[in-house]
Structures are given as C-alpha cells and as structure tokens.
Amino acid sequence: MDFNLDKDIVFFDLEATGLSIVRDRIVQIALVKYSKNNPEPKELSMLINPGVPISEEAMSVHGISPKDVANKPVFAQVAQQLYDFIGDSDLGGYNSNRFDIPMLMEEFARVGMELDISKRNLVDVQRIFYKMEPRTLRAALKFYCNKELVDAHDALADVRATVDVLKGQLEKYKEVDYLDEEGYVSIEKPVRNDMNAIHEFVNDLRFLEPTQKLKSNDQGEVIFTFGKYKNQTVKEVFKKDPNYHNWIQKMEFSTMMKQIVKKIYNEIRG
C-alpha cells in the first residue's frame, strides 16, 4: 500500500539516555522519509554521543552503552543534516507526540535551531493503536501484520515496524467507525489513508504540549494548568504580568511550551 500524501512525511524513532524530555539526550535516531512523488522511501540512521551519562535503565532497554557512542558525533555536528532531511515534512512515529518529537525539539533548541510543528501533521501510530486495539509495538506488528519484531529497541527496526503497523491499521480500519463509550458512532471512518484525518483523530487538542502545562478551554483559549495562574488564559496573564513570560523562557519548561507562549506574548505586544 502506498500512502496518500499531500506532502512528505518522516517517520522516526529515538533512543535516549533516559525518559526526561528536557534533561535527557538522544543516543540514536532513525528516520524514514516518504515523498509524494517518490515511491522509494529514504532512510537515515545514526548513533549520537549525548555528552551526558546514559542511565542503567535506558541501557537495559536499548542496549546502547557509552562505549558505543564514545566516538560518534554530538548532536550539534549532525543537527543541520537532520534538519535538512526533515525539511517541512509531516512527522510520524510510535508514541512520537509525547516523547520523540518534543525531545528532538529540545535537542534542536540547544543548538539554536527551531523545529516548528505548527504547520505539520503529527501521525502518532500509537494513538491509533491505543484507541482501536490497546497493545505494545511488538503486539501491534503481530496483530496487524502477522510479523515478529526482530531487534526491538533498535531505532531503525522500530521505525520500520511502526510504518508496517500504520499500513496494517489503514487496511484494517478503512471501513470502521470510532464508537464512544456508550457504543454510538463518534467519528465516521477516522482511520483512512489521509494524514490530515489521522492527525485530527490521534491528537488530543485540549493539551497543547507533552508536559501538559498548557491546554485549550471550552472557548478555545490557551490556559495554564499549573502554578499561581492555573486555569487562567495565557493572554490575560501576560497582559497583567508580562514578566511571567520572561520567567517561563528562563525556566526548565519544554521548548514546545516556550514556543506557544512566546507566540501569544508577541501577539499581545503587536
């Protein structure tokens, strides 16, 4: 099955020193790019020296040790290559919305580059799977493709499996409606070969970034979910306390959150 694409899409997977989006670093990245006018995908995979210790827990999962990355480039040395490979493509992966995308944004931000996701479709294959058939990536590959996952937690093996799972989902659910908790049709045929439709289906638009510090209220306004201004709109907070924006930019919040509030702050300033 070929993807029905309006623009390029890059599926990718990361292995890291740990699970903190802000504090941890990438040790391996693999990307597979599908283009509208090119049936053959392009692949890019590399190990990266994180410059910080790799946790024992992380090593037990992906098996990448400090020795494996000791002579590999640091992120700053490969950032432009990765940025150019991604271009203005949509982004896809497995649990990518909550982990891979925000972590990659942090890495780019550290070297003075901005990965803007505001005009990209985000196709998190895990979200389809969890909504339709809650399982793991290994089980998803078995369930949808009748394949065994070999070399699990190798980034390139995982991203290839993710692509296979999405293709299996598109075939299995092409005529299936999404039902609400009472069994009524909530969305008609949401899993179809259309990245715009999948983006709308898998993304919870209430929370605007993975650490869930911002969300939309019933009026569609961006509000804080923490601190002294909890449940107040970002716009009103910045009008009465513009220094709060400066404080956020200096603190250890996610790059995605900082981008969102900076845009609102600049709109207020005109």
ABEGO torsion letter per residue (X at the ends): XBBBBABBBBBBBBBBABABAAABBBABBBBBBBBAABABBBBBBBBBBAGBBBBAAAAAAAGBBAAAAAABBBAAAAAAAAAAAAEABBBBEBGAAAAAAAAAAAAAAAAGBBBBAAABBBBBAAAAAAAABBBBAAAAAAAAAGBBBBGBGBAAAAAAAAAAAAAAAAAAAAABBBBBAAGBBABBGABBBBAAAAAAAABBAABABAAGABBBBAAGBBBBABEAABGBBAAAAAAABAAAAAAAAABBBBAAAAAAAAAAAAAAAX
